[in-house]
Amino acid sequence: MNMFSVPNTTYCKEWGTTDEARPMPSQTFLTGYMVSLACGALVCGVAVKSLRPKALRQLLQDVGVAMHKVAKTASEIERKIFHLCGLLVPLIYQLLLIHGYSRSFCVSIVWTITIAGAGADVARIHVPFVRDNWPLRSILREGEQNQLCGGSYFSLGCALSIHLFSPVIAMTSIIFLVMGDLCAALVGRSFGQSICSVKIGPGGKKSVEGSAGMFLTCLVFGCTIYSQVHLREYAVVIGSLVATLTELYEPFGVNDNVTIPILSGVALTFGFARTYSCEPARNPLLWYS
């Protein structure tokens, strides 16, 4: 039996008929989706990088960004474009799976990369030579100069997600982190408090517009990833809402690069488990295992 298929047997009558049930995302679909998403991100990244700073600022003004927000928005775009590289994680994970590598092998690889990356980041903080020659100094936030950078937390979040959840849920939670957080930052920076003046989040530093942008982004990606899954909306809405609230409030005082994929993965797993509660074989904990 194909590892990416679930037999269409007795279906939960509480939710729908057997004819309405659809298979989980197929191997071919997921591979095509991840490749298309990564290629689209690459094209967007190259297009933005090819713009001169003056042209980028003019473009932002043309799409309605207020004059006093243009400079900060342009700077944020420069930082966030690099974050699109995070889409390589679900892409490579999927490619390894379809080429016959086991999930445990993928988990070992991602933990090795995470530990090595965190070790290099610690060296950046404490070893002057490494700090002075760090290749990504230009995109570090001011608060990251003397502490672990967001990349280390991102790698940890990916490792935990891949370790804890079934592959498709891990991939989705990482996409929620990369694309959702990117849209929250860019929309919030560009249009925050221009429509709704209410300040939200700790210290009133977040905006309704940014959070709405993240929720809708996660919702769109979730619904398209699970387009072959019956009643996907239930789990995807829960996962998107949890990801948005996690980005907004940063619970437990932990960096949201860790908490977003973990908590949204838990929410997606719960949502699909609830949907298929009377059909144990369809429980997401068993997907692709």
Secondary structure, 3 states (H helix, E strand, C coil): CCCCCCCCCCCCCCCCCHHHCCCCCCHHHHHHHHHHHHHHHHHHHHHHHCCCHHHHHHHHHHCCCCHHHHHHHHHHHHHHHHHHHHHHHHHHHHHHHHCCCCHHHHHHHHHHHHHHHHHHHHHHHHCHHHHHCCCCHHHCCHHHCCCCCHHHHHHHHHHHHHHHCCHHHHHHHHHHHHHHHHHHHHHHHHHCCCCCCCEECHHHCEEHHHHHHHHHHHHHHHHHHCCCCCCHHHHHHHHHHHHHHHHHHCHHHCCHHHHHHHHHHHHHHHHHHHHCCCCHHHCHHHCCC
